[in-house]
Amino acid sequence: MAVTREDLRTRQQDYLLAAWENGELTMAPFCSCGNELEEDYSCGNCDRECDCTFIACNSPEALALVEKLIAGNPNFKNFRASLLDE
């Protein structure tokens, strides 16, 4: 099931935005408020440290790679992913 940024904001879900760009999977962290986060995952808008264990994928290609990453890497075992409906 696809998710929207508004869904994530309503659920107060911090997330990583995954994209397949130029042959690479990229992931950028976002606070549930929509603010892009720095490397320390702190949100300047909310004044809190975010926990990004949800991955919103901007394409089916990115979702397929993220699902393989979650299934094959123990560091990602607690992550969930979905296609982003923009």
C-alpha positions as CSV (number, residue, x, y, z in Angstrom):
1,M,0.0,0.0,0.0
2,A,1.4,3.4,-1.0
3,V,1.8,6.1,1.6
4,T,1.7,9.9,1.3
5,R,3.8,12.5,3.1
6,E,0.6,13.7,4.7
7,D,0.0,10.1,6.0
8,L,3.5,10.1,7.5
9,R,2.9,13.6,9.1
10,T,-0.5,12.4,10.6
11,R,1.1,9.3,12.0
12,Q,4.1,11.3,13.3
13,Q,6.4,8.9,11.4
14,D,10.0,10.0,10.8
15,Y,11.3,8.4,7.5
16,L,14.0,8.0,5.0
17,L,13.2,9.0,1.5
18,A,14.7,6.4,-0.9
19,A,15.3,7.1,-4.6
20,W,17.0,5.3,-7.4
21,E,19.2,8.0,-9.1
22,N,22.0,7.5,-11.6
23,G,22.3,3.8,-10.9
24,E,22.5,4.3,-7.1
25,L,20.1,4.0,-4.2
26,T,20.0,7.2,-2.2
27,M,18.3,7.7,1.2
28,A,17.7,11.1,2.8
29,P,16.2,11.4,6.4
30,F,13.1,13.4,7.1
31,C,11.2,14.3,10.3
32,S,7.5,13.6,10.4
33,C,7.0,17.4,10.1
34,G,8.5,17.2,6.6
35,N,11.8,18.9,7.5
36,E,14.9,17.3,5.9
37,L,17.3,16.2,8.6
38,E,21.0,16.7,9.0
39,E,23.4,13.8,9.6
40,D,22.7,13.8,13.4
41,Y,18.9,13.2,12.7
42,S,18.0,16.3,14.8
43,C,15.0,18.4,13.7
44,G,15.4,22.1,14.0
45,N,11.7,22.6,13.6
46,C,10.5,20.2,16.3
47,D,13.7,20.4,18.5
48,R,13.9,16.6,18.8
49,E,16.0,13.7,17.7
50,C,14.2,11.7,15.0
51,D,14.0,7.9,14.6
52,C,13.9,7.0,10.9
53,T,12.9,3.3,10.7
54,F,10.4,3.7,7.9
55,I,11.6,4.0,4.3
56,A,9.3,5.8,1.8
57,C,10.4,4.9,-1.8
58,N,9.8,7.2,-4.7
59,S,9.7,4.5,-7.3
60,P,9.0,0.8,-7.7
61,E,12.7,0.3,-8.5
62,A,13.8,1.9,-5.2
63,L,11.2,-0.1,-3.3
64,A,12.5,-3.4,-4.7
65,L,16.0,-2.6,-3.7
66,V,15.0,-1.4,-0.2
67,E,13.0,-4.6,0.3
68,K,16.1,-6.7,-0.6
69,L,18.1,-4.5,1.8
70,I,15.6,-5.1,4.6
71,A,15.5,-8.8,4.0
72,G,19.2,-9.3,3.6
73,N,20.8,-7.0,6.1
74,P,20.4,-7.5,9.9
75,N,20.9,-3.8,10.5
76,F,17.6,-3.1,8.7
77,K,15.5,-5.9,10.3
78,N,13.3,-3.4,12.2
79,F,12.7,-1.2,9.2
80,R,9.5,-1.1,7.1
81,A,9.1,0.3,3.6
82,S,6.4,1.4,1.3
83,L,6.0,3.2,-2.1
84,L,5.5,7.0,-1.7
85,D,2.5,8.4,-3.5
86,E,3.3,12.0,-4.3
